[in-house]
Amino acid sequence: MRRILIVGGGYAGFYTAWHLEKRLRRNEAEVTLVDPRPYMTYQPFLPEVTAGSVEARHVAVAHRSHLERTSLVAGSIVRIDHARRTAVVRPLEGPDRELEYDTIVVTAGAVTRTFPIPGVAETAIGLKHVEEAVAIRDRLLTAFERAATLPPGPERSKLLTVTVVGGGFSGVEAFGELLSLATALLKRYPELRFPELSFHLVEARSRILPEVTDRPGAWVVRHLQKRGAQVHLETQLVSAADGHVVLSDGTEYDTELLIWTAGNGANPVVAKHTDLPLDARGLVRVLPDLRVGTDGKVVPDAWAAGDDAAVPDLASPVPGALTVPNAQHAVRQGKRLAANLVADLRGQRPRPYRHTSLGVVATLGLGHGIFQWRGIVIKGFPAWVMHRGYHVLAVPTWERKVRVLLLWISAVLFGRDIVSLQAVQHPRAAFTGHGEPPRPREDSPSALALAGAGDAR
């Protein structure tokens, strides 16, 4: 049987394997998927996980529950030698070993792009993985508990200050959801007042949400400001050492929670440890049908899709445009890639990937949202309903759809769950008799962020 190796089990990788299982005949090919995590994360729900609107486990789709005919390897690909048709895998346990294959599918995904800014590595938390979203939620809830025990002053102000760096969809959605959660929490904390909340969104460009046009983007800024937030445009983070934020516009303040969502970077394994052709950004160069290649020249037995692939956007009027790295494209590319792999296996011609946008929709917190499709813009509560409707339909498997819907129904009946489980980060503290676990200010949230960098090892 032909051996197909899939590198990465995110959107594109999971959907490729899932649809290969549906299309391949028995004994037609052997599929192996390598990923350090045993699940695919439905990332559009991560902002709602930070606000407790979605349960963390409900955004994780277990590979072993849904990929019944795929061999799963828990580890990371650290080198690809396509000339020899081998890849070196670093398993979670044991030494590195080589995997031989006949066809490779590179869907390793992107990693969080960071800069050498003082304090970021020590204090910031990313938002690409479930662990990070849970840590953000628990950190905010614990901050409220601590602030309620303090008198008004600098330490209390720091605990009630949240900073999000990055004005793309992930940053804006997380910012809006956390602002909504914090505002709702005030009803449970009579010791605290709304003016004490301090929320800062920092964006280096002159606007946020680049996926929408200028006027809807400007409306989102005004909307967040009316809800008490501060939006710093054309501003960069200069320092965050010891939780003290310094911005390029001269603003300085202390923050308890710093969230970094300032874009994606090329996966270092793909960018530095492969002999496949790459573009200037370190993305795998592919043809419209998702075969790896350049200028019409195909690299045999190599395919790529998702955030680490430079996929031509055939629906764009701009010559040379590439598809943007979002969930819509990754899911549909995975389905097309699976169909093309089967067609190639059976001697048929693969079809090019072409996708017309369904529009963009974002949540800005409970009951707030924005949707745009071409010239049509919908704001507020209707857009928020559309956001939830679209994503509950898009999240894979009926089991996950039902779980998310049941949670939303229970939230309507009983309200938000505001229990912080930050102590779970120190599960042995009580058992070993060392008393209370370390305070959050002594934690290293960057360790949580780096826990999600396993795909880059």
C-alpha positions in Angstrom: 0.0 0.0 0.0 1.1 3.6 -0.6 2.3 5.2 2.6 0.9 8.7 3.2 2.4 10.8 6.0 0.5 13.8 7.3 2.6 16.3 9.2 0.4 18.1 11.7 -3.1 17.4 13.0 -4.7 20.9 13.0 -7.4 22.0 10.7 -5.9 21.1 7.4 -4.2 17.9 8.7 -7.3 16.6 10.6 -9.7 17.2 7.7 -7.3 15.7 5.2 -7.0 12.5 7.3 -10.7 12.5 8.1 -11.8 12.7 4.4 -9.1 10.3 3.3 -10.8 7.7 5.6 -14.1 8.4 3.9 -12.7 8.2 0.3 -10.0 5.5 0.4 -10.9 1.9 -0.2 -9.7 -0.7 2.2 -6.0 -1.6 1.6 -5.6 1.3 -0.9 -3.3 3.4 1.2 -1.8 3.6 4.7 -2.2 7.0 6.4 0.0 8.1 9.3 -0.6 11.5 11.1 2.1 13.0 13.4 1.2 15.7 15.9 2.3 16.4 19.5 -1.3 17.0 20.6 -3.9 14.2 20.5 -6.6 16.6 19.3 -7.5 19.3 16.8 -8.3 22.7 18.3 -11.3 24.6 16.9 -9.5 27.9 17.3 -12.5 30.3 16.5 -14.0 29.2 19.9 -10.8 30.0 21.9 -12.0 33.6 22.7 -15.2 32.2 24.1 -13.2 29.7 26.2 -11.4 32.7 27.7 -14.8 34.1 28.7 -16.2 30.8 29.9 -18.9 30.7 27.2 -17.5 27.5 25.8 -16.1 24.6 27.8 -12.4 24.0 27.0 -12.7 20.3 26.1 -15.6 21.1 23.7 -13.2 22.9 21.3 -10.8 20.0 21.2 -11.7 17.2 18.7 -9.8 14.0 19.7 -7.9 12.4 16.9 -8.4 8.9 18.2 -12.1 9.3 18.5 -12.6 10.2 14.8 -9.6 8.9 12.9 -10.2 5.2 13.3 -8.2 4.0 10.2 -5.3 6.4 10.6 -2.1 5.5 12.4 -1.4 8.3 15.0 2.0 9.2 16.3 2.3 11.5 19.3 5.3 13.6 18.5 6.7 16.2 16.3 8.4 16.1 12.9 11.8 17.7 13.3 13.2 17.2 9.8 11.9 16.3 6.3 14.2 14.8 3.7 11.9 14.5 0.8 14.7 13.4 -1.6 15.0 10.2 0.5 11.2 10.1 1.3 12.0 10.1 5.1 11.0 12.3 8.0 12.5 12.4 11.5 9.9 12.2 14.2 10.6 13.2 17.9 8.0 11.2 19.9 6.8 12.4 23.3 8.8 9.5 24.8 11.9 7.9 23.5 14.6 8.8 21.0 14.1 10.4 17.5 13.4 7.9 14.7 12.9 8.0 11.0 9.6 7.4 9.2 9.6 6.3 5.6 6.8 7.4 3.4 5.7 7.5 -0.3 3.7 10.7 -0.2 4.0 13.5 2.3 1.3 16.1 3.3 2.7 19.2 5.1 0.0 20.8 7.3 2.1 21.7 10.3 0.4 25.1 10.8 1.9 28.4 11.8 3.4 29.4 15.2 2.9 32.6 17.2 5.2 35.4 15.9 7.0 37.1 18.7 9.6 39.9 19.0 12.5 40.5 21.5 10.5 42.9 23.6 11.6 43.1 27.3 9.2 41.2 29.5 7.1 39.5 26.8 8.7 36.0 27.2 8.3 36.2 30.9 4.8 37.5 31.3 2.7 37.2 28.1 0.3 34.4 27.2 -0.5 33.5 23.6 -3.9 32.4 22.2 -3.4 29.5 19.8 -4.1 26.6 22.1 -6.8 25.5 24.6 -4.3 25.5 27.5 -3.6 29.2 26.9 -7.3 30.1 26.7 -8.0 28.3 30.0 -5.0 30.0 31.6 -6.3 33.4 30.5 -9.7 32.8 31.9 -8.4 31.5 35.3 -5.9 34.3 35.5 -8.7 37.0 35.1 -11.1 35.3 37.6 -8.3 34.9 40.2 -7.3 38.6 39.7 -10.9 39.6 40.6 -10.8 37.4 43.7 -7.5 39.0 44.8 -8.6 42.6 43.9 -11.7 42.2 46.0 -9.5 41.7 49.1 -7.4 44.8 48.5 -8.2 48.5 49.2 -8.2 50.9 46.1 -4.7 51.6 45.0 -1.9 50.6 42.5 -1.9 46.9 43.3 -5.7 46.6 42.9 -5.6 48.6 39.7 -2.9 46.3 38.3 -5.0 43.2 39.0 -8.0 44.8 37.1 -5.9 45.8 34.0 -5.8 43.6 30.9 -3.7 44.2 27.8 -4.1 42.5 24.4 -1.4 43.0 21.8 -2.6 42.5 18.2 -5.7 43.8 16.5 -6.5 40.8 14.2 -9.5 38.6 14.7 -8.0 36.5 17.6 -6.9 39.6 19.5 -10.1 41.6 19.0 -12.4 38.7 19.8 -10.5 37.8 22.9 -10.5 41.4 24.0 -14.2 41.8 23.5 -15.0 38.5 25.3 -12.8 39.3 28.3 -14.3 42.8 28.5 -17.8 41.3 28.5 -16.8 38.8 31.2 -15.1 41.4 33.4 -18.2 43.7 33.1 -20.5 40.8 34.1 -18.2 39.8 37.0 -18.8 43.2 38.7 -22.3 42.0 39.7 -20.7 39.3 41.8 -18.0 41.6 43.3 -19.7 44.6 45.1 -16.3 45.6 46.3 -15.2 46.6 42.8 -16.5 49.3 40.5 -16.6 49.6 36.7 -14.3 52.6 36.5 -11.6 50.5 38.1 -11.5 48.2 35.0 -8.7 49.0 32.6 -8.7 47.3 29.2 -6.1 48.1 26.5 -5.9 46.9 22.9 -2.6 47.6 21.2 -2.3 47.5 17.4 0.7 48.6 15.4 -1.3 49.4 12.3 -3.8 52.3 11.8 -6.8 50.0 12.1 -8.0 46.7 13.5 -9.6 43.7 11.9 -7.9 43.9 8.5 -10.3 41.3 7.1 -13.2 43.8 7.1 -13.2 47.1 5.3 -12.3 50.5 6.9 -15.8 51.7 8.1 -16.8 48.4 9.9 -13.3 48.4 11.5 -13.6 51.9 12.7 -17.1 51.1 14.1 -15.6 48.2 16.1 -13.1 50.7 17.7 -15.8 53.1 18.6 -18.0 50.2 20.0 -15.2 49.0 22.2 -14.4 52.5 23.4 -18.1 53.1 24.4 -17.8 49.9 26.5 -14.9 51.5 28.4 -11.9 50.1 26.6 -8.8 51.9 25.4 -7.7 51.2 21.8 -4.1 52.2 20.9 -3.7 52.4 17.1 -0.4 52.9 15.4 1.2 51.9 18.7 3.7 49.3 19.6 4.6 47.5 22.8 8.0 48.8 23.9 8.4 46.9 27.2 6.4 44.7 29.6 9.1 44.0 32.1 7.7 43.0 35.5 4.2 43.6 34.3 4.9 47.3 33.6 3.7 48.2 30.1 5.4 50.9 28.1 3.8 51.8 24.8 5.3 53.8 21.9 2.7 56.5 22.3 4.1 57.3 25.7 1.4 55.4 27.7 2.7 53.5 30.8 0.8 51.4 33.3 0.9 48.1 35.2 -1.0 45.1 33.9 -1.8 41.7 35.5 -2.8 40.0 32.2 -0.8 40.4 29.0 -2.1 38.5 25.9 0.0 38.3 22.7 -1.9 37.8 19.4 0.3 39.8 17.1 0.3 37.6 14.1 1.6 34.2 12.9 5.1 33.1 12.0 6.3 30.3 9.7 6.7 26.9 11.4 10.5 26.7 12.0 10.6 23.0 11.1 9.1 23.7 7.7 11.1 26.9 7.3 14.5 25.5 8.3 14.5 21.7 8.3 13.1 20.6 4.9 14.3 20.4 1.3 10.9 21.4 0.0 10.7 24.7 -1.9 9.8 27.7 0.3 8.9 31.3 -0.3 10.6 34.3 1.4 8.4 33.9 4.5 9.3 30.3 5.0 6.0 28.9 3.6 5.8 25.8 1.4 5.2 26.8 -2.2 2.3 25.0 -3.8 0.4 25.0 -7.0 -3.3 25.7 -7.2 -4.1 22.0 -6.8 -2.1 21.9 -3.5 0.8 19.9 -5.0 4.2 21.3 -3.9 5.9 23.0 -6.7 7.1 26.3 -8.3 6.3 27.9 -11.7 4.3 24.9 -12.8 7.0 22.4 -11.9 5.7 19.8 -9.5 7.7 18.2 -6.7 6.5 14.5 -6.9 4.6 13.0 -4.0 4.5 16.2 -1.9 1.4 18.2 -1.0 0.8 21.1 1.5 -2.1 23.1 2.8 -3.1 25.4 5.7 -1.2 28.1 7.4 2.3 26.9 6.5 1.5 26.7 2.7 1.6 29.6 0.2 -1.7 28.6 -1.6 -2.6 30.7 -4.7 -6.0 32.5 -4.3 -7.8 31.8 -7.5 -10.8 33.8 -6.4 -8.8 37.0 -5.9 -8.7 39.6 -8.6 -5.1 40.5 -7.5 -2.5 38.6 -9.5 -0.3 36.4 -7.3 -2.5 36.7 -4.2 -2.4 34.0 -1.7 -5.2 32.6 0.5 -5.2 34.2 4.0 -4.4 31.9 6.9 -7.8 31.3 8.5 -10.1 28.5 9.4 -12.3 28.8 6.3 -9.4 28.1 4.0 -7.7 25.4 6.1 -10.8 23.3 6.4 -11.7 23.5 2.7 -8.1 23.0 1.7 -8.0 19.8 3.8 -11.1 18.5 2.1 -9.8 19.4 -1.4 -6.4 17.9 -0.6 -7.9 14.6 0.4 -9.9 14.4 -2.8 -6.9 15.3 -4.9 -4.7 12.6 -3.1 -7.3 9.9 -3.9 -7.6 11.2 -7.5 -3.8 11.1 -7.9 -3.6 7.6 -6.4 -6.1 6.4 -8.9 -4.5 8.0 -11.9 -6.9 10.9 -12.2 -6.2 14.6 -12.4 -6.3 16.7 -9.2 -8.5 19.7 -9.2 -7.4 23.3 -8.2 -8.5 24.7 -4.9 -10.9 27.6 -5.3 -13.0 29.1 -2.6 -15.3 32.1 -2.5 -15.4 33.8 0.9 -18.6 33.3 3.0 -17.9 36.6 4.6 -16.3 37.4 8.0 -17.9 37.3 11.4 -16.5 38.2 14.8 -17.8 38.1 18.3 -17.1 41.2 20.4 -18.4 39.7 23.7 -21.8 38.3 24.8 -24.5 39.9 22.6 -22.0 41.9 20.5 -20.7 41.1 17.1 -20.0 42.2 13.5 -20.5 40.5 10.2 -19.5 41.6 6.7 -20.0 39.9 3.3 -19.0 42.2 0.4 -20.9 45.4 1.0 -23.3 44.0 3.5 -22.5 44.8 7.2 -24.4 43.6 10.2 -23.6 44.8 13.7 -24.6 44.1 17.3 -26.8 41.3 18.5 -27.8 39.9 15.1 -24.2 39.6 14.1 -23.4 37.8 17.4 -26.2 35.3 16.7 -24.8 34.8 13.2 -21.3 34.2 14.7 -22.6 31.5 17.1 -24.8 29.9 14.4 -22.0 29.7 11.9 -19.4 28.3 14.2 -21.7 25.7 15.8 -22.4 24.4 12.3 -18.7 24.6 11.4 -17.2 22.8 14.4 -16.5 19.2 13.3 -18.6 16.2 14.4 -22.2 16.2 15.7 -21.0 15.2 19.1 -19.1 18.6 19.5 -22.0 20.6 18.1 -24.5 19.1 20.6 -22.1 19.6 23.6 -21.6 23.3 22.6 -25.3 23.9 22.2 -26.2 22.3 25.5 -23.6 24.5 27.2 -25.0 27.7 25.7 -28.5 26.7 26.8 -27.4 26.1 30.3 -25.6 29.5 30.3 -28.9 31.1 29.3 -30.7 29.4 32.2 -28.1 29.7 34.9 -25.6 32.3 33.8 -21.8 32.1 33.4 -19.7 29.7 35.4 -17.2 32.0 37.3 -15.1 29.3 39.1 -11.3 29.8 38.6 -9.3 26.5 38.5 -5.9 28.2 38.4 -4.8 26.0 41.3 -4.8 23.0 38.8 -1.5 24.4 37.6 -0.1 23.2 41.0 -2.0 20.0 41.7 0.5 18.6 44.2 0.7 21.7 46.5 -1.9 20.5 49.0 -0.8 16.9 48.8 2.8 17.6 49.6 1.8 19.8 52.5 3.4 23.0 51.2 0.2 25.0 51.9 -1.2 27.3 49.3 0.1 27.2 45.7 2.3 30.1 44.5 0.4 33.3 43.9 -0.4 34.0 40.2 2.1 36.9 40.2 4.9 34.3 40.7 3.7 32.1 37.9 5.4 32.0 34.6 2.6 32.2 32.0 5.1 32.1 29.2 5.6 28.5 30.1 2.0 27.9 29.3 2.4 29.7 26.0 5.5 27.7 25.1 3.7 24.5 25.9 1.9 25.0 22.6 5.1 25.2 20.6 5.5 21.4 20.4 4.7 21.5 16.7 7.7 23.6 16.2 10.2 21.4 17.8 
